[in-house]
Amino acid sequence: MRLLPEPSAQSLRLIFLLIFVMGVAPSPALTAGCPDRCVCDDQLVVQCAGQQLTDFPADLPLATRQLIISNNRIGELPALQLNYLSDLVYLDCSNNSLTEISESTFGNLRKLAYLDLSFNTLAQIDDRTFGPLASLVMLRMTDNPGLSEIHPDAFSENAALQVLDVSRNNLTTLNISTLIALPALRSLGLSGNPWRCDCDTEDLCLWVQIEGFKFQDEGQTVCRGPPDMTGQRLAEVGMQLRAECHQGLGYWDYLFFIAIGFVIFSAGTVSAWVMGVLMVLYERYSKRKSERLDSDDEEDRGGPGIGSNQGNGDLKKPSMQV
């Protein structure tokens, strides 16, 4: 039996070096393209925070799972580049200069679970902006001084959403219809906004009162107007607004009653006209039928009498001649 030769010391060193390199070297998907002024590691994390970037980083590894671009001056999230990162689960865009986002911005990020858009300059959130984010669990949009409007259906498709923070923005009203329908929602931040506690925010105030345990800093979620409500917590004015907003008829109530009255009046007028026309037609039909029957009766009675008289006259003529 022939024995194999023992490996030399140099061969062993080469083998150990190869094993070490294979064990600690970054994934080819990451080393293939790591953006300038960013750090990419073997945990599929790309760290670009605080690099004074003005544009979204280019040449991102397609396998990236966490992307941190906070504390820069980025003004736009390009949908074409961002949606190549289909495995992204964590995205931190806080403290930048983002002015707007749309439905196409996150069109292919089906796995994204964490999104931070705080400390930007967003002005509004449109319909279905976060619709593609089916796996979104936490969304932070705090400290956007110009954010004054959130579309009622902005979160209608985020059934997995558990934490939503829109504190310290410029919101005065908020339609909560879709928020109430979110099955997993357990934490909502509303403090620091200039809420106007009137009939437009009645539902919000009542919801805060009923579901107070869901709200972060509920004690700091206060009314900014009107003057008689300033400083009061939203949870304290819910029942008061309900009593004030439903004690009389509103503008739309009067319009509704006017419309109903007009419909009833129109229906009654048309019905009366139709009935009148039908009665006239029926009366004419009855009159014609009666006249026809009378004419037939006269013909039936007059026909035989005339024939008999003529016959009698003919019989009398011969005798008169004699």
Secondary structure as UniProt FT lines:
FT   HELIX           9..24
FT   HELIX           28..31
FT   TURN            36..37
FT   STRAND          39..40
FT   TURN            42..43
FT   STRAND          45..47
FT   TURN            49..50
FT   TURN            62..63
FT   STRAND          66..68
FT   HELIX           79..82
FT   TURN            83..84
FT   TURN            86..87
FT   STRAND          90..92
FT   HELIX           103..106
FT   TURN            107..108
FT   TURN            110..111
FT   STRAND          114..116
FT   STRAND          124..125
FT   TURN            127..132
FT   TURN            134..135
FT   STRAND          138..140
FT   TURN            145..146
FT   STRAND          149..150
FT   TURN            152..157
FT   TURN            159..160
FT   STRAND          163..165
FT   HELIX           177..180
FT   STRAND          187..189
FT   TURN            191..192
FT   STRAND          195..196
FT   HELIX           199..201
FT   HELIX           202..210
FT   HELIX           212..214
FT   STRAND          215..216
FT   HELIX           218..220
FT   STRAND          222..225
FT   HELIX           227..229
FT   TURN            230..231
FT   HELIX           234..245
FT   HELIX           251..321
//
